[in-house]
Amino acid sequence: MTDMQHPAGGSFSRRDMIKLAAGVGASVALPFAPAFAADAAVRSRPIPRTGEMLPVVGLGTAIIFDFDSGTDAAKRAERRAVIRTMIDGGGRLIDTAPSYGRAESTLGDLLAETGVRDRIFLATKVRATGSRDACIAEMQESLKRLRTNKLDLMQIHNVGFRDRGETAAQLALLREWKERGVFRYIGVTHSQEQQSANDRLIDLMQREKLDFVQVNYSMAERSVEQRLLAVAAETATAVLTNLPFARAQLFRAVRGKAVPEWAAEFDATSWGQFFLKYLLANAAVTCVIPGSDKPEYMADNLNAGRGRLPDAAMRRKMVEFVNS
């Protein structure tokens, strides 16, 4: 699960630069590589269990990739430009799910069309409950929709709502497919800020030696800071964060405010970068996955992975400013 993307907030410099580079209204299918030419590389962090490096800013597909790519040419071109912008800007991870409507099929179409599958760290989820056969059927359908025979990451969706024994059985199945080489990594997700869900994820990380866990985490929803992120670090579990803008709640909170001048101390020039850099300042966070429906928003998000990050004192100041 991901956030819908944001207006550029208090600074439009990045957005304006990208539009100029693209010709202000030129085909949105163009990659925006020129806009990144002078930028530093996007920060990467290791996946703890293997050491594989992963750029810290990725892309979520909930809502924004849920459309018929065969009939909506404008959205298809725009989402294709988002993917190219992410790749050209140094990002890799795209997260989707069968519960996101047409998102898996749309993403599969676009990856096949652009020929960039081998440059993507592709993650999806399995939500089927009940029989082993139902889980297998859903995972096979995801592979078909995504037009691939292998995935980088398969996650059990919203595990906090599931029976403990059922989760154990599903993880055993995922491990079988991982051993066969269908998945490179496995994990679990939850998208609710509930302490009971956090406790469940903590228990799973400690018992199951997961590769990844995906949680909702934003400046508005910080319960994972209490214990979960520390346990992820202790158990060598990579962390993906969804809903980093709290379903646009954070942008509403700063409506009418300019990005404060002191944000320059950690190289944030837009509200999107401000919110994402807060998350990335926690070393346990491996990758943030905001949704981006426009290439200029994707470029702005990638810039959160460049430059300096706030320290602990600055993060407290950021929270106080947003809540004031």
Secondary structure by P-SEA (a helix, b strand, c coil): cccccccccccaaaaaaaaaaaccccccccccccccccccccccccccccccccccccccccccccccccccaaaaaaaaaaaaaaaaacccbbbbcccccaaaaaaaaaaaaacccccccccccccccccaaaaaaaaaaaaaaaccccccbbbbcccccccaaaaaaaaaaaaaaaaaccccccbbbbccccaaaaaaaaaaaacccccbbbbbbccccccccccaaaaaaaabbbbbbccccccaaaaaaaccccccccccccccccaaaaaaaaaaccccccbbbbbbccaaaaaaaaaaaccccccaaaaaaaaaaaac
